[in-house]
Amino acid sequence: MFGQLIGEVFGTFILILLGDGVVANVGLAPRLGAAAYNWNTITIGWAFAVIVAVYVSAGVSGAHLNPAVTIALAFKRDFPWSKVLPYILAQVVGAFLGALGVYLVYMDGLQSAGMPNVWATGPGSVFGQTFWGTAAGAGVASAGGYSFLNAFVAEVIGTAVLLWGILASGDSKNTGLMHNMGPFLVGGTVLAVGLSLGGPSGYAINPARDLGPRLFGVLAGTQGLFADGYWWIPVVAPIVGGIIGIYLYDMFVTAYLPKK
């Protein structure tokens, strides 16, 4: 169990180090500037962050790296409920440490830019400021022109799709890629979600991915990370989406696969 938790900490650390790292790189690097912020670069960076993190940690912990995945597997794949809370805590710790790693790499740029929100999704994020204008444009009751309800729905659907990709990647009765190439399908699913469904919410699709860096951002001096009431959406909505996703996969796919 200790080794599994270390695997979740380390894997989630890598996920956030590379994922939030690409956000900081594109959003802050002087050679690019805000005008060069590119959503394609962000989505590709996050996809490969997932691929590397899963390859590193899958053999140790199963590479959940996401409380929504852990909870969904406990509901429908006999993952022990006794491990759910320890896994989630390990994932949040790893995400927090990953944000620390991003800070150490980009600290001069972050400080000179006034410590912007490269950590978490929603109003006030680098994404929101770049695509939807200032905080006045985002507003207290909206996420870049989208309502909180719209963002919640986007997170639920995006996480359901993520679960479909994860389940298919390791489903030996389907055309799953299993252990060798499975992480690429998972990363590809994250890329597809980001490109196709990520606009309204910034596609956290992972409570630890958002909450751990958000907590670090508060300590680092980023303002307003818990001020607008948005923070609970990337925590709750992915859990709902993960549970829905795993049930729908079994309903529409598993039920019709060969039994042997």
QUIBELZI-V982018 format. One record per backbone hydrogen bond with DSSP energy under -0.5 kcal/mol. CO is the residue of the C=O (numbers start at 1). NH is the residue of the N-H. If there is no record, write none. Layout:
BEGIN
CO_NH / CO_NH
END
This chain:
BEGIN
1_5 / 2_6 / 3_7 / 4_8 / 5_9 / 6_10 / 7_11 / 8_12 / 9_13 / 10_14 / 11_15 / 12_16 / 13_17 / 14_18 / 15_19 / 16_20 / 16_21 / 18_22 / 19_23 / 20_24 / 21_25 / 22_26 / 23_27 / 24_28 / 24_29 / 25_29 / 29_32 / 29_33 / 33_36 / 34_37 / 37_39 / 38_42 / 39_43 / 40_44 / 41_45 / 42_46 / 43_47 / 44_48 / 45_49 / 46_50 / 47_51 / 48_52 / 49_53 / 50_54 / 51_55 / 52_56 / 53_57 / 54_58 / 57_60 / 57_61 / 57_62 / 57_63 / 58_62 / 66_69 / 66_70 / 67_71 / 68_72 / 69_73 / 70_74 / 71_75 / 72_76 / 73_77 / 73_79 / 80_83 / 81_84 / 81_85 / 83_87 / 84_88 / 85_89 / 86_90 / 87_91 / 88_92 / 89_93 / 90_94 / 91_95 / 92_96 / 93_97 / 94_98 / 95_99 / 96_100 / 97_101 / 98_102 / 99_103 / 100_104 / 101_105 / 102_106 / 103_107 / 106_110 / 107_111 / 108_112 / 109_113 / 110_115 / 111_114 / 116_118 / 117_126 / 122_125 / 124_117 / 125_129 / 126_130 / 127_131 / 128_132 / 129_133 / 134_137 / 134_138 / 135_139 / 141_148 / 142_144 / 143_146 / 146_143 / 147_151 / 148_152 / 149_153 / 150_154 / 151_155 / 152_156 / 153_157 / 154_158 / 155_159 / 156_160 / 157_161 / 158_162 / 159_163 / 160_164 / 161_165 / 162_166 / 163_167 / 164_168 / 165_169 / 166_170 / 167_170 / 168_171 / 169_178 / 170_172 / 171_174 / 171_176 / 177_180 / 177_181 / 178_182 / 181_184 / 181_185 / 182_185 / 182_186 / 183_187 / 184_188 / 185_189 / 186_190 / 187_191 / 188_192 / 189_193 / 190_194 / 191_195 / 192_196 / 193_197 / 193_198 / 194_198 / 198_202 / 201_122 / 206_210 / 207_211 / 208_212 / 208_213 / 210_214 / 211_215 / 212_216 / 213_217 / 214_218 / 215_219 / 216_220 / 217_221 / 217_222 / 218_221 / 222_225 / 224_227 / 224_228 / 230_233 / 230_234 / 232_235 / 232_236 / 233_237 / 235_239 / 236_240 / 237_241 / 238_242 / 239_243 / 240_244 / 241_245 / 242_246 / 243_247 / 244_248 / 245_249 / 246_250 / 247_251 / 248_252 / 249_253 / 249_254 / 250_255 / 253_256 / 254_257
END
